[in-house]
Amino acid sequence: PFVPPHNTLDMDMYLRIETELYLKRLIVGGMHRVYEVGRIFRNEGMDTKHNPEFTTIELYQAFTDYKGMMDLVEELYKHLAETICGSQKITYQGIELDLGKWERLTMAEAVKKYAGVDYNDWATDEEARAVAKEKHVEVAPDATKGRVLIEFFDAYVEEKLIQPTFIYDYPVENSPLAKRKKDNPMFTERFEYFICATEYGNAFSELNDPIDQRERFEYQLEQKRKAEPDTNAEVDYDFINALEYGMPPTGGLGFGIDRLVMLLTDQASIRDVLLFPTMKPLA
């Protein structure tokens, strides 16, 4: 969606919003552990935890899955806390946190724990929407069970996740790049992790089925065009072509480095850890 001109080459270039699809091409090409630290641009809102330009790390490892990525995150945060702060127990904005202890909940378990609503009780999409209406959770008229679960999570759960917590097994509706669970294809092998009611990272067992990937990309584009008729988004058929050559089972992880620095240095605003944060002009 971000298309600045390149004057010397007289061609349009694209500001990247993620590094994912190109790193996964490298996995297909036989480089089985890859990562990139770099700047990302997303033309979204600004607040103390968001800036249009920010720094991420994305990494991919062949022959592991999302549970392997959970273990990696735990070990990474324990190591960083010990090395930088001298202890796995730190204080962030007056809140005592233990980065040595991580809770793991599926999204359905978390919604049941904090909202008192059980996804497994919904036999149909209509039942799910009826429960949302009863609980005053706003959902679209055609929302599926998975979409309703996501809205319950946003309304009831995220604000309660203070201590380090993994939320895993996300509905397929909002996880277009994650592998479906074998025992329940309505969900995917995906997690996000939360600290102080803030999402710090996102990980998958990567989808490596080109047929499923094509269907999800095309469905996602169809939904986006309904919402934004003038969108420039397109399906990345080159990436699907790469998957057709064959990608091994792969775990992937991405997280914002700026938020991690905020956490470990006890800074309240992302502007305090960026060298040149985006600001309004004086005039």
Secondary structure, DSSP 8 states (H G I E B T S, - for coil): ----EETTTTEE----S-SHHHHHHHHHTT--EEEEEEEEE-----BTTB-SEEEEEEEEEET--HHHHHHHHHHHHHHHIIIIISSSEEEETTEEEETT--EEEEHHHHHHHHH---GGG--SHHHHHHHHHHTT----TT--HHHHHHHHIIIIIGGG--S-EEEEEEEGGG-TTB-EETTEEEEEEEEEEEETTEEEEEEEEB---HHHHHHHHHHHHHHHHHH-TT------HHHHHHHHH----EEEEEEEHHHHHHHHHT-S-GGGT-SS-------
